[in-house]
Amino acid sequence: MIRTAVVGLGWWGQKIVRDLQDSAYVEVSHGIDPDPGGRERAAETGVRTSASFEEALRDPSVDAVVLCTPHRFHAEQIVAAAQAGKHVFCEKPLTTTGAEAASAIEAVEAAGVQLGVGHERRFEPAVVKLKQQCLAGELGTPLVFEGNFSQDKFLALPPDNWRLSAEAAPVGPLSATGIHLVDLAISLFGRPVEVWARLSTLATHFANGDTLTITMGFEHGQTALITAILTTPFAGRVTVLGSQGWVEIRDRNHPELPRGWDVTTVHRGEEPVSAFYPPHPSVRDNIERFARAAAGEDAYPVTLEEMLTNVRAFEAITRSARSGRVEPVR
């Protein structure tokens, strides 16, 4: 059991506080937010609250922090927490530039603390099975990754919310949902080398766009095709197409409240096989795996190199969305 401070008590921070209430590995002992409303909601669960991030870092009873703060604060908060000897779990994106990610990872490694990241899609049972199938060669040679993660939750946000800001959340559909699919593609195909992205604002007034399509080229020749939209009602799908078969995973609901996954598997010469994977608390599972790694019990399944690669891809996609050109992943 590690004692944790959740920093940022908005929509997602409140979900994490609720999800971890009955955890056998993580105790949320502190809730940190400058907004009194967020602190009041967290206090209803019995969590001690404060407006000061630094107070949590000074508290010797706090083992780790979970960062649910705007992206622009992540790098400096990871560094500060690491230097205070705290393990750090950070919501996605880890940072928005490769330089920031490198400095954050350097601080974590220097302090000898664990770093985790909010890519809960990796912990969904159907995705775990898909990765095993790819590694075992059950689909032949994996060729193409296709993914869509769209939702309309942001339509309810006020126009001045930071999640709709071109500065605070560049390329909105990417930082909101698309980055999860970028992470899954990296986990399956390795290092991307180039990207082409098209960002549009077609159905809203979002300053950071509502419709994003991405093509990613990987170093060994595979391709990922990713779509993320912030006005379409929830749609989630991941498909891997291989030389001898394919698998498609369809989400029944947003990861905030999972309702399970419908999976279709096809092998050459065989009839399609359909299966249902029941709901699984992947958000909690991710944080608990982070806690177990922090306690030295098990390795965290997202490597630091993959985290850095993901951010470098994020940066390249952002450049491409602005330039309209194919951009290298540096």
Buried (B, 14 or more C-beta within 10 A) or exposed (E): EBBBBBBBBBEBBBBBBBBBEEBEBBBBBBBBBEEEEBBEBBEEBEBBBBEEBEEBBEBEEBBBBBBBBBBBBBBBBBBBBBBBEBBBBBBBBBBBBBEBBBBBBEBBEEBEBBBBBBBBBBBBBBBBBBBEBBEEEBBBEBBBBBBBBBBBBBEEBEEEBBBBBEEBBBBBBBBBBBBBBBBBBBBBBBBBBBBBBEBEBEBBEBBBBBBBBBBBBBEEEBBBBBBBBBBBEBBBBBBBBBEEBBBBBBBBEBBEEBEBBBBBBBBEEEEEEEEEBEBBBBBBBBBBBBBBBBBEEEEBBBEBEBBBBBBBBBBBBBBBBBEEEEBEBE
